[in-house]
Amino acid sequence: MNNELNLLGEMILEKKDEIAANIHEDRMAGVPMSESEKREFQQIEAHILEIRANFIGLFGEALIEHMDKERAYEKIFNWGRETGEYFYKLGVPLDEALKDTSYYRTYIWKAIEKETAAKNMAASTVFDVIHIIDPLLDRAVYSFSLSYVEFHQKTLENAKNAFMELSVPVVPLTKGVGILPLIGNLDTDRAHLLMETTLNRSVELKLSHLILDVSGVMIVDTMVANQLFKVIDALSLTGVQTIITGIRPEVAQTMVSLGLNLAEIKTMANLQQAFDDIQLMKISKHAKG
């Protein structure tokens, strides 16, 4: 029986390129592509055929090394992770990529059925092959999907980080004066970035004054207010004076109801008032000097 498994494994290894070509032809026959997409696909088609053949070869190796299941699982798992990353980067949707599974199952079994019939192999051999191949296919689908989803999440995280960086823009107005317009809600991640980015940019721009405009902030709760206070305190330690502008009437009411103390924080109705106040302070400082 073991000898029959070895023979089937060797057959699959010998015919892996042929099986891969058949799978590829059948699979791609139902995929609509424009002329430009066809030209692009031709650039990677040889590599995809190689991926298919290598995958089929793993099943041949698993039949030959049928006593070492862990090694077979490891090879399949590694193939799934590498291929999941590759197909994600190609931009192939996950559900479309997973359609390949039924084609692999069909064509591998066609080859095995043909060989077992030709060699008059025992029925028990077929059951042994089922117990080896089916779990490996399931393992391949799992690892492929896991890798695909991980890279998808990583891409979303990178996009979120890029957006977050853009959402804390410290913009220089004049020498020593900058503005930070906040728009939207402040969650924990953005609040942390607000502290880090504001301090770094203030130092880079050599700011003496920063206008923190919150006219685009619709909701202020205790967490948001405390974070703003922390940023203002940290800026003051670096020699930057902060003025808050644009507190909306409903936000002001909320802050009062929360019992937040704004006595030590300088506030102005709008950007123009804050800018004029800074200019007056500069003039006064210059006159005293």
C-alpha positions in Angstrom: 0.0 0.0 0.0 2.8 2.3 0.9 4.4 1.5 -2.4 1.2 2.5 -4.2 1.2 5.8 -2.4 4.8 6.4 -3.5 3.9 5.6 -7.1 1.0 8.0 -7.1 3.3 10.7 -5.5 5.9 10.2 -8.2 3.2 10.3 -10.9 2.0 13.7 -9.6 5.5 15.1 -9.4 6.2 13.9 -13.0 3.0 15.3 -14.4 2.7 18.5 -12.2 3.5 20.8 -15.1 0.9 19.1 -17.3 -1.8 19.2 -14.5 -0.9 22.8 -13.8 -1.4 23.7 -17.5 -4.7 22.0 -17.6 -5.9 23.7 -14.5 -4.7 27.1 -15.7 -6.4 26.7 -19.1 -9.7 25.7 -17.6 -9.5 28.3 -14.9 -8.7 31.2 -17.1 -11.2 30.3 -19.8 -14.0 31.9 -17.7 -12.2 35.1 -16.7 -13.1 38.1 -18.9 -10.2 40.4 -19.6 -9.7 43.5 -21.8 -6.9 43.6 -24.3 -4.7 45.7 -21.9 -5.4 43.3 -19.0 -4.5 40.4 -21.2 -1.1 42.0 -22.1 -0.5 42.7 -18.4 -1.4 39.1 -17.5 1.0 37.7 -20.1 3.8 39.3 -18.1 3.1 37.2 -15.0 1.4 34.1 -16.6 4.6 32.0 -16.6 5.1 32.7 -12.9 1.5 31.8 -12.0 2.0 28.5 -13.9 5.1 27.9 -11.9 3.2 28.6 -8.7 0.5 26.1 -9.7 3.0 23.4 -10.6 4.9 23.9 -7.3 1.6 23.6 -5.4 0.6 20.4 -7.2 4.1 19.0 -6.6 3.6 19.4 -2.8 0.8 16.9 -2.9 3.1 14.5 -4.8 5.7 14.9 -2.1 3.1 14.5 0.6 2.1 11.1 -0.8 5.7 10.0 -1.0 6.5 11.2 2.5 3.0 10.2 3.9 4.4 9.2 7.3 5.6 12.8 7.9 2.4 14.7 8.1 3.8 17.7 10.0 6.4 18.3 7.3 3.7 18.2 4.6 1.5 20.7 6.6 4.5 23.0 7.0 5.2 23.1 3.3 1.6 23.7 2.4 1.3 26.4 5.1 4.4 28.2 3.8 3.1 28.0 0.2 -0.2 29.5 1.3 1.4 32.4 3.1 3.7 33.3 0.2 1.0 32.9 -2.4 -1.6 34.8 -0.4 0.8 37.7 -0.2 1.5 37.5 -4.0 -2.1 37.4 -5.1 -3.0 40.2 -2.7 -0.3 42.4 -4.2 -1.7 41.5 -7.7 -5.0 42.9 -6.6 -6.9 39.7 -7.1 -10.1 39.6 -4.8 -9.9 36.8 -2.2 -13.1 35.2 -3.3 -11.9 35.0 -6.9 -8.5 33.6 -5.8 -10.2 30.9 -3.7 -12.1 29.6 -6.8 -8.9 27.9 -7.8 -9.4 25.3 -5.0 -12.1 23.4 -6.8 -9.9 23.3 -10.0 -7.0 21.8 -8.1 -9.2 19.3 -6.4 -10.8 18.2 -9.6 -7.6 17.9 -11.7 -5.5 16.3 -9.1 -8.2 13.7 -8.5 -8.6 13.1 -12.2 -4.9 12.2 -12.5 -5.1 10.0 -9.4 -8.2 8.2 -10.6 -6.6 7.5 -14.0 -3.4 6.2 -12.4 -5.2 4.0 -9.9 -7.3 2.5 -12.6 -4.4 1.9 -14.9 -2.3 0.2 -12.2 -5.4 -1.6 -10.7 -4.6 -0.2 -7.3 -6.5 -1.2 -4.2 -9.5 0.8 -3.1 -7.9 1.3 0.3 -5.1 3.2 -1.4 -7.7 5.7 -2.7 -9.0 6.2 0.9 -5.5 6.8 2.1 -4.9 9.4 -0.6 -8.2 11.1 0.4 -7.0 11.3 4.0 -3.7 12.9 2.9 -4.8 15.3 0.1 -8.1 16.7 1.4 -6.7 18.0 4.8 -3.7 19.5 2.8 -6.1 21.4 0.5 -8.0 22.7 3.5 -4.7 23.8 5.1 -3.7 25.6 1.9 -7.0 27.5 1.8 -6.6 28.5 5.4 -3.0 29.7 5.2 -3.6 31.5 1.9 -6.7 33.3 3.3 -4.8 34.1 6.5 -1.9 35.7 4.6 -4.2 37.6 2.3 -6.2 39.0 5.1 -3.1 39.9 7.1 -1.7 41.9 4.2 -5.1 43.5 3.6 -5.2 44.7 7.2 -1.6 45.9 7.1 -2.5 48.0 4.0 -5.5 49.4 5.7 -3.4 50.2 8.8 -0.8 52.0 6.7 -3.5 53.9 4.9 -5.0 54.9 8.3 -1.6 56.0 9.6 -1.0 58.1 6.5 -4.5 59.7 6.9 -3.8 60.3 10.6 -0.6 62.1 9.8 -2.4 64.3 7.4 -5.2 64.9 10.0 -2.8 66.7 12.3 -1.3 69.4 10.0 0.6 72.1 11.8 0.8 74.9 9.2 3.1 77.9 9.5 1.4 81.3 9.2 4.2 83.7 9.8 7.6 83.5 11.4 7.2 81.8 14.8 3.4 81.4 14.4 1.6 78.3 13.3 -1.9 76.9 13.2 -3.3 73.4 13.8 -6.8 73.0 12.5 -8.5 70.0 14.0 -11.4 68.4 12.0 -13.5 65.5 13.1 -13.4 63.4 16.3 -10.4 62.6 18.4 -10.0 59.0 19.2 -7.2 57.5 21.3 -4.9 56.9 18.3 -5.3 60.3 16.9 -5.0 61.9 20.3 -1.6 60.2 20.8 -0.5 61.3 17.3 -1.7 64.8 18.1 0.7 65.1 21.0 3.7 63.7 19.1 3.2 65.5 15.8 2.4 68.9 17.4 5.5 68.9 19.6 7.8 67.8 16.8 6.4 70.2 14.2 6.5 73.1 16.6 10.2 72.5 17.3 10.9 72.0 13.5 9.1 75.3 12.6 10.6 77.1 15.6 7.2 78.3 16.8 6.6 80.7 19.6 2.8 80.6 19.2 0.4 78.0 18.0 -3.2 78.6 17.2 -5.3 75.5 17.9 -8.5 75.8 15.9 -11.2 73.4 17.0 -14.1 74.8 14.8 -14.2 71.5 13.0 -14.5 69.4 16.2 -18.1 68.5 16.8 -17.8 66.6 20.0 -15.7 67.3 23.1 -15.8 64.9 26.0 -13.5 64.6 29.0 -11.0 62.5 27.1 -10.7 65.0 24.2 -10.5 68.0 26.5 -7.8 66.3 28.7 -5.8 65.5 25.7 -6.0 69.1 24.4 -4.9 70.3 27.8 -1.9 67.9 27.8 -0.8 69.1 24.4 -1.1 72.7 25.6 0.9 72.0 28.8 3.6 70.1 26.8 3.9 73.0 24.3 4.3 75.5 27.1 7.2 73.5 28.4 8.9 73.9 25.0 8.2 77.7 25.0 5.2 77.6 22.7 2.1 79.6 23.7 -1.2 78.2 22.6 -4.4 79.9 21.8 -7.6 77.9 21.2 -10.0 79.3 18.6 -13.3 78.3 17.1 -15.0 76.7 20.1 -18.6 76.1 18.8 -21.5 77.2 21.1 -22.7 73.7 21.6 -19.2 72.5 22.4 -18.7 75.4 24.8 -21.9 74.3 26.6 -20.7 70.7 26.8 -17.3 71.8 28.2 -19.1 73.9 30.9 -21.4 71.0 31.8 -18.4 68.8 32.1 -16.9 71.2 34.6 -13.8 71.7 32.5 -11.6 74.6 33.7 -10.5 76.8 30.8 -9.4 79.7 33.1 -5.7 79.2 32.4 -6.1 78.5 28.7 -6.3 81.4 26.2 -9.3 81.3 23.9 -10.4 83.5 21.0 -13.5 83.5 18.8 -11.7 83.0 15.5 -8.4 82.8 13.8 -8.2 86.5 13.0 -8.6 87.5 16.6 -5.9 85.1 17.7 -3.5 86.3 15.0 -4.1 90.0 15.9 -3.6 89.2 19.6 -0.3 87.5 18.8 0.9 90.4 16.7 0.0 92.8 19.5 2.0 90.7 21.9 5.0 90.7 19.6 4.8 94.5 19.2 4.5 95.0 22.9 7.4 92.6 23.5 9.5 94.4 20.9 8.7 97.9 22.4 9.7 96.7 25.8 12.9 95.3 24.4 
